[in-house]
Amino acid sequence: MDGSIAILRRIWLAVLAASASLALAQPAAAQDKAACNDASVLGVQRVVEIDAKGGPLLGNLQYKEIDFLEPGEVVLTFDDGPSRQTTEAVLAALAEHCTKATFFMVGRMALAEPDMVRKIDALGHTVGSHTWSHANQGSLSAANAEREIELGVSAITAALGKPIAPFFRFPYLSDPRRSINYLEGRDIGVFSIDVDSYDFRTRNGAVMKQNVLSQLQKKGKGIILFHDIQRSTAAGIADLLDELKRRKFKVVHMVAKAPAATVAAYDAIAQKDLARRKVQTANNPLASRSMTWPVETGAGSGPAPVTVARPPSQQLPWKPAAGTAAAPPARNADAAAPQAARNTTPASRAERPTWKREELPWQEQMWNHYR
């Protein structure tokens, strides 16, 4: 009897503790909501839904056909992460302004920081892909280019635990036609930029901030490129968001109409790598650092999303049959095997692995390519 009473007492204390935690959390949530209604924060002006069917090309640095932004509107995008050392500061600054961004992640970075991937998604940001290892698509064979794209999507999906957006950005903005055709057939949208923070060229947050503002002064709007792995962005993003608000810029948040499909063979590779990393973390507890974050529980109020789709002016890489809709060729994503597995090139003639090549840092390559 005494044992039963003790058990009931512990259960009752646990219920009281949970109730107290909920009571404390509710005022905090109310305060956060009130802060987001403050006129001093950027917030989100509107949501644009991107229909990735057929692989639309966006970003006026390279693609001119689609321009969904009004004067004074910006889209915040971050490449190359996540990295716990710098991405946390970016997320804190975005949360302070109750605004949203799109993160184009590198697959191997996502598998190294799955908690960060899930945190970014839980905070309401959009998760896209930036290949598996940030290799330059223009320097790869068709097989390796496919592997970089597909393994990147599968790895980020594995880290997140659910499908990501079918949004892709080329490393170095190097976009060979062959890779564009492949992405079009996979219904994955390609995103270039309008404004470059050049955060990889400085560690000074003020310099990064001025880079962005000077370009916005000329262009008046645009998709802005940052790298959440760069110290200058981690140090300067909060001040930049303050200044964007002061100058009356509005943030547009991009979301996907439908999630990205993955290829089963690459999913298996990604899951194996994720499992290996979990074992390594379990064997080295100091490498596992606990994180908690608020999870959004509703879509909230605000204007309905505006849908952006591929325009007829962006030519399809296939010709639809007469009398049928212009749709990409059927592809069995679940049953497809990696192109790399079908490569019969003798080992002596195989392309030298990307990681063995001597290359400039990817940000410097991008700058050299487009300056």
Residue, then its C-alpha position, 0 to 999 in steps of 0.5 A: m500500500d505504501g508503495s502504491i501511495a508513493i507511486l501516486r504521489r510521484i505521478w501527482l508531482a509530475v503533473l503539477a510540474a508539467s502544469a507549472s511549465l505550461a503556465l510559464a510557457q504560455p505567457a512567454a508565447a504570448q509575449d513573443k506574439a506581442a513582440c512580433n506585432d511590434a511595428s519596429v520589427l520586419g516580420v514577413q510582408r507576404v508569402v510567395e508559394i513557388d511551384a517547382k514543376g518543370g524547374p523554374l529559374l529565379g534570380n535576376l543575376q542569371y535568370k530574367e524571366i521571373d520577377f515576383l518581387e515588388p519595389g522595396e521587397v527582399v528575400l533573405t537566403f543563406d547558403d552553405g550551412p548549417s554550422r552551430q558556431t555561426t548559424e545560431a546567431v543568424l537564427a537569433a537575429l531573424a527571430e528578433h525581427c520575427t522574419k523568415a528566410t530560406f536556407f540552402m544547405v550542403g548535404r554533408m553539413a546537414l548530416a553533421e548538424p541534424d539538430m540545427v537542420r530541425k531547428i531551422d525548420a521548426l522556426g518556420h524557415t524554408v529548407g532547400s539544397h545546395t548539393w552534397s559537398h559544394a562541388n562545382q557542377g561545371s567541373l563534374s561528369a554527368a554521373n558525379a553531377e547527379r550524385e552531388i544533387e541527389l545525395g544533397v537532397s537525400a542527406i538534408t531530408a534524412a537530417l530533417g526527418k521529412p521532405i524538404a522544399p524542391f529549391f536548389r542553388f548551384p555552388y558558385l552559381s555555376d549552372p551548366r545547362r546539363s545540370i539545369n536540364y536534370l533539375e527541370g526533369r526532377d521538378i526542382g526550382v533553381f535559385s540565383i540571386d540579385v544581391d550578394s553580401y560578399d560576406f566571404r570576403t570579410r570578417n567585418g559585419a559592418v562591411m557585409k552590411q554596407n555591401v548589401l545596402s549599397q546594392l539595394q540602393k541601386k536595385g531597390k529589391g532582390i533575393i539576397l545571398f548570405h552564408d550562415i557559415q561566415r563570421s561577418t554574417a553572424a556578426g552583422i546580420a542583426d544590424l543589417l535587419d535593423e537597417l532594412k526595417r529603418r529603410k522600409f524594406k519588406v521581407v518576402h518568404m518563399v515556400a514550396k507548393a509541393p515537397a521534393a522527392t528523393v531517390a531511394a538509392y541515395d536515401a540509403i547512402a544518406q541514412k547509412d551516413l547519418a547512422r554512422r554519425k549518430v554512433q560517433t556522437a554516442n561514443n563521444p558525448l562531449a560532441s553532442r550539445s543539447m538544444t531546445w527551441p520553440v516550435e510553431t504550432g500554426a500557420g498564423s494570420g496574414p495574407a494568402p500565399v501568391t503562387v509563382a510558376r515557371p513561365p512559358s518563356q523558360q523553354l522546356p528541355w523536352k517536347p510535350a506530346a501533341g494534345t498533352a500538358a507540358a509535363p516532365p518525363a515520368r521518373n520513378a524516383d523511388a526505384a531509380a538507381p544512382q547514375a554513378a552506379r551505372n558508370t562503367t568507365p574503367a578505374s584507370r580512366a575514371e574522373r579524379p575525385t573532386w576532393k583531391r583537386e586543388e581548388l580555390p575556396w568556393q566563394e572566391q570561385m563564384w566571385n571570379h566567375y561573375r565579377 
